[in-house]
Amino acid sequence: MRLRTVGLKLSLALIALVAGALAIVYIAVVPTLEARLVDGRLKQLHRVSDAVVGELALRDPLDWRSLIETEAQRRGVRIVIYELASESPPMFIRAIHQSSPLGQPDDDPIAKRAGEGGRTEDGVLERGGAQFAEVAVPFAGVFVILVSAPLDDALENVRLVQRRLLAAGLLALLAAAAVGFALARIFARRIHRLERAADRIAGGRFDEPVVDPSADELGELAGAFDSMRVRLAALERARREFIANASHELRTPIFALGGQVELLTEEDMDETTRTEFLGEMRLQVERLTKLATGLLDLTRLDAGRLHVEVAAVDLGEIASSLAGEFGSVGRERGHVLTVEADPETLALADEERVHQIGRILVENAIIHTPEGTEVRLGTVRLPGAVGLQVEDDGPGIRPDDRQQVFERFYRAEGAVTAGSGLGLAIARELASVMGGEIELVSRPRSTVFTLKLPASTALREELEPALGR
């Protein structure tokens, strides 16, 4: 039914277009052709009437009958001489001579107009089911010379054009209907392929590409469908990987907690071992809490529902705050935390989220660098932006891993497995929400993460002259 509907609509549209074009051609050609043919015949009769009047003026009235018969036969027309019966209205005329034996009525309207007006008249009238072109010329004050000729031969050419136009129009309409339906079937098949592709994509089948080789709008639509298919396939893979990774990350601490709780309830153990078990359980609970918080943040970021309060934030103060917060943790792991921050390095950002990103970067540096290395926190001023830097003296990140460390649940080969693999992914997303970014520069003996944020208005006005902008 869909094919027939599309075919019918397109066929009707083409038929209407062709019919409209033929109607315009018909209106423009047929009446104009008919008018020109009639006008040409009237001009011919004017020339004949002038010649006949000139001959009559030179002949004796007794010779007029033979003259008009000869002229009518030679010129293929009919000539009638009327005599005026009255010089004042109402005017009456009567035929006194005519070139053919057929009777000519005395009430010929064109001859009467010429007699009443005293001037040459012409026109077309119908008599006996046939049309005639006539020219009437007043002569000698009491006569009217009427020259007439049938229009059937001339109008036959017009009727021939009409018939041919109608025949050509009928053929054109049939061809338009056939072409419209054929084109409709072609387009309907292409649309149906796109519909099937949409059904496949809606059903979660992303393996078959959407292909349409044409370069028209349907081809562009097929390309858009295929791009959507590729993006949805990538999202589906990411969703499955996310679920699998999240399930794995949750299963590990839950399994550990379950085993430890079981041992605590069933085994008779000394206080020292119990304390160790409780400490491990606390770490697993912290790990679960951190993972759940990270997953919640990612969900909010993906849904675009994470709210940020943008205001002027001093990155130097945040660097000092982070150094104090992680000082004891760093010492436990053999790290020294130092701060090298410029005063009043103001950024336009959400202070809580900047703290969150800073904690992720500092914790990442403490966990993934050998004991005895230094972790430096600092700030940097850039054109139109400011940055919070976390630098460590670790072995650096391999080039193959640098582009992937910001992916969710990604862990570099041989990396410490204490983290969930979500920290840097969350940090990058949070930076993007605040209009910033995280830059990574890694060398064999140094790794620097820089959180770049827009500078506050006051600081930007201060920095622009110094930076030559």
N, C-alpha and C positions, 0 to 999 in steps of 0.2 A: 504493500500500500504506500509505503514511503517513497519508493521509486516512482510509482505512478503519480503520486502527488507532485514530486519535484519535476518529473517529466511534463506533467500537464501544465504546471505553472510556467516553466521555461518555454514550452511550446506556445502557450497562450500569449506570453510576453513577446515572443518573436513574431507570431501571427499578427498581434496588435501593431507591432512596429512596422511590419511589411504593409499591412493594410493601411495604416496611417500614411506611409510614404506613397503608396499607390493613390490614395485619395488626394494627396497634395499634388501629385503629378497629373491626375485626372483633372482636378479643378484648374490647375495652371495651364494645361495643354489644350483640352477639348474646347472649352468656351472661347479661348483666345484664337484657336485655329478656325473655329466656326465664324467668329466675328471678322477675322481677316479675309476669309473666303467670301463672305457676304459683302464686305466692304470693297474687295477687289471686283466683284461682279457689278456692284453699283457704280464704281468708277468707270468700268467698261461701258455700261449703259449710258452714263453721262456723255462719254465721247461719241457714242452712236447717236444719241439724241441731238447733240450739237451738229453733227454731220447731216442728219436727216433734215433738221430745221433749215440748215443752210441750203440744201438741195431744193426743199419745198419753196423757199423764197425765190428761187430762180425759175421755177416751173409754173406752168399754167395750172390752175386748180383742176382742170379736166384731166391732167396727167398725174395727179397726186396718187390715185389708186395704184397705177402701174409702178409708180416710183416706190411706194412703201412696200409693195409686194416684192419688188426686186431687192430692195435694201434688206428687208426682213430675211429673205432667203439667203442672201449673201453673208449676212452677219449673224445668222442663227438666232434671231430674236423675233418678237411679235410687236408690230407697230399698229397703233390705233390713233385715228384723228377724231377728236371730240369737238363738237360745236357748242359754244355757250348758249344756253337758252334764255339767260337773263343776266344783266350786268350788275344787279344789286341783289343782295340776299332776300329770300332764299335762292341760291344759285342752282340751276338745273343744267345738265349737260347731256348730249346724246351722241352716240357714235355714228359718224357719217362714212368713215372709211376704216377698214382694218385689213391686215395683211393675210389673215387666215379666215376660212369660212366659219370657224367657231365663234359663236356669239359672245360679244364683250358687253357686260352689263353697263348701263348708263350711270350707275351709282358707285363707280370706282372711287374709293375714298381719297386715294393719292391724286387722281386727276381732278377731283372736286377741290382739294386743298390748293392745288396749283392754280385752278381757275379763280377761286375766291381770293387768294392772296396775290395773284399776279406775279408769282415767282416760281422758280423751279423747285419741285418737291421730289423726294425719293423715299423709299421704304420697302419693307417686306410684308407681304400679306399671304394669307392662305385661301386658296380657292379650289374647291373640288377635291379636298384632301391632299393637295400639293401646295408647296410654297413657291412664291414668285418674288423676284426682285424687280422693282418698277421705278422708272424715272419719268416724271411728267413736266413738260415745258410749255408755258403759255406762248402763243404764236399769233401775230397779227391782231391781237386784242380780242378776237372772237373764237380762237381755236386753242386746243390743248393737245400737244403731241405726247402720247404715252408710249414709252418703249419698255417692254417687259421681257423677262427671260426666266425659265424655271430654274430653281436652285437644287433640284434633285441630284443632278450630277455632282455639283460641288459638295452638297451635304453628304453624298454617299461616301466621299473620302473621309469626312468626319466620322461617319458611322463605322467605316472600316477601322479607323484609329481606335474608336471606342471598343469595338469587338476585340481588336488585338490587345488593347490594354486590359480588358477584362480577362481574356484568355491568359495573358502573361501574369496578371495578378493572381488568378487561380493557381497557376503553376507555382508562382512564388510563395503563395500561402501554403500549398502542400509541401513544398521544399522546406519552408520555415518550420512547419510542424514536424517534419521528419528530422531535420537537423536539430531542432530544439529537443526532441525526445531523445535522440542519440547522444547529444551533449549532456542531457540530464542524466542518462544512464551512466555515462562515464564519470560525471561529477558525483553521482550518488554512490557509485562503487568506491570512489576515493573517500567520500565522507563515511561510508560504512566501515572502511578499513580503519579510519581514525576512531570511529565509535568502538570497534572491537579492541583497538589499542587502549582506549580509555578504560574499557571494562577490565582489560588485563591489568592495567596499572592500578585501578581501584581495587582489584582482587589481590594485590601484592605480588604480581608476577612482573619482575623488572628485567628479565633476561632477554626478551625479544625486542630489538630496536624498532622504532617507529620511522619508516622510510617512505618518502614520497619524492621522486626525482624531479618533479616539476618545480619551476621557479616562480609560480604564482602564489596567491594568498593561501591556498590550501597547502602548498609546499612549505610555506613559512609556518603555517599552523602545525604541520607535522614536525618541523624542526623544533618548534616550541614544545610540543608534546614530548619529543625525544629528550630535550634538555630537562624537562620536568621529570621524565623517567630516570635519567641519570642522577639528578639531585635526590629524588625520592629513594633510589637504590642506595645512594651513599648514606642518606639519613637512616634507612632501614638497617644497613650494616652497622652504622654507629650506634643505633639503638640496641641492636642485639649484642654488640661488643660491650656497650655500657652495662646492660643488664647482666651479662656474663661476668664482667669484671667486678661489678658491684656485688653480685651474689658471692663471688669468690672472696672478695675483701671482707664481706660480712660473715661468711661461713668460718673463716680462720679464727677470728677472736671469739666467736660464739662457741665453736668447737673447743677451743682452749678453756674458755670459762666453764663450759659444761664438765669437762674432765676434771678441772680443779675443784669445782663444787662437789662433784661426786667423791673425789678423794677426801675432801674435808669432812663430808658427812659420813663416809663409810670407814675411813682409816683412822686408826689411833696413832696420832703423830705428836711429836714434841712441839713445844711452843715456838722454837726457832723455825722449824719447817713450816708450821702454820703461818708464822709471820711472813716468811718468804712467799708462800702461796697467796696470801692476801695482797702482798705487794704486786705480784704478777697479775692477780685479778684486777687490781686497781689500774695497772697499765693497760690491760685489755679493755676495761671499761672506758678509759680515756681514749683509746684507739677507736672504739666504737662510736663514742660521742663525737670525736673529730671527724670520722668518716660520715656520720649522719649529718653533721653540720655542713660538711663540704657538699654532700649530695643535695641538701636542701638549697644551698646557695646556687649550685649549678642549675637546679630546677627553676629557681626564681630568675636567674639570668637568662635561661633559654626561653622562659615565658615572658620576658621583658617586664617583670613585676618587681624588680629590685629597685628600691627607692634610694636615691642619694641626695644628701643635703650639701650643696656646693657653697663653699665659703673660703675665705683666705686661711690657708693652713701653713704654719711654719714648719718646713721640712727639717730644719736643724733641731727643733725641739723634739720632733718625732724620732730622729736618729738618736738623740740622747736618751729618750724614753725607752727605745728598743734596747739600747746597750745596757741600761739598768735592769730591764725586765729579763734579758737573757744572760746577764753576767754570771749568775750562779750556775746555770745550765752549761754555759761555755766552760767555766772552770772545771766542772765535773768531767767534762770530756777533753780537757786539756787545751782549750782554746782561749786566746786572749782577744777580747772585744775592745776596739778603740773607735773613737769618734773624731772625725775631721770635717766638721760642718761649718759653713759660712753662716753668720748670724742673719736672721730675717730673710731666709730664702723662702719667699711666700708663693704658694701655689693655689690655684682655684680648684678645690677638690673637697671630697667628703673626708673629714678627719678620721672617723672610725674606719672607713674602708682603706684609707692610706695606712693606718696602723695594721689592719689585717694583712694587706699586701706585704708590708715591712716584716711582720712576724713570719710570713711564709718564706720570704727570701732569706732572713737571718737563720731560721730553723733549717732551711735547706743547706745553707753554708756550713752550719755546725755539724749536721748529720753526715754530709757527704764529703767531708775533708778529713785528712788524717789528724791525729792528736798532735798538739804542739804547733799547729799553724795559727796564723793570725786572721781574724775577721775584722775588716774595717768598714765602718759606716760613715757615709759622708753625703754631701750635697754638691750639686753642680748647677751653674747658670748657663742657659743656652738662649739663642735668639727666640724670644717669644715663649720660652718654656723654662722650667726648672726640673731638676731631677734628684731623686733619692737613690744613692748608690750603696750596694752591698758587695764588697770585694773580699775574696779569700785567696789564700796561698796554696790552694789544693792543686792536684795534678791537671786540672782543666777538664773540659768536656770534649769528647771526640767529635770531629766534624760531622760524622754520620748521625750523631745524636742531637746536635744543636737545634735542628729544625723540629725535632720530635719531642723535646723535653716539655713543651707546652701542651702536648696532647694529653687527653684524659687517660688516667691509669697507666701512662707510659713510664717504664723504668728502664734506664740504660743497663746494658749487659754488665753484670758484676756489681751493680749498684747496691747500696744498703736497702733492705726491704722493709725498714721500719715505717716508711711513709705509705700513704694510700695511693700515690700517683695522681692526686687531684690538685695539690697545692698550686703548682705553677699554672695549671689550666685555669683555676679560679682567679689567680692573680692577674693573668692576662685579660680575662673577661671583665674583671672589676676595673682595671685600668682603662679598657675600651669604653666602659659605661661612663667614666668620668672624662672622656675625651683625651685620654693619654695612651701610652703604650709602654711595653717593657722591652728593653734592648739587652741583648746578650752579647758579650765579647769574652771569648775564652782563648787563653794561651796555655802552653804547657805548664807554667807555674803560676797562673793567675786566672781567675774567673770573675767577671764583673757583671752583675745584674743592675740595670739602671731603670728606675721607674720615672718616665718622663710625663710631666703634667703641665697644663697651661699655666703660665705665670699670672699672678694677680695683676690687676690694672696698675696699681701703684708701682709694683716692681717692674712691670713692662715699660712704663714711662721712664723709670730710672735706668733700665738696661739699654734701651734703644740708642741713646746718644753714645754710650760707651762701646756698643757693638757696631757703631757706624751705620745704623739703619735709618 
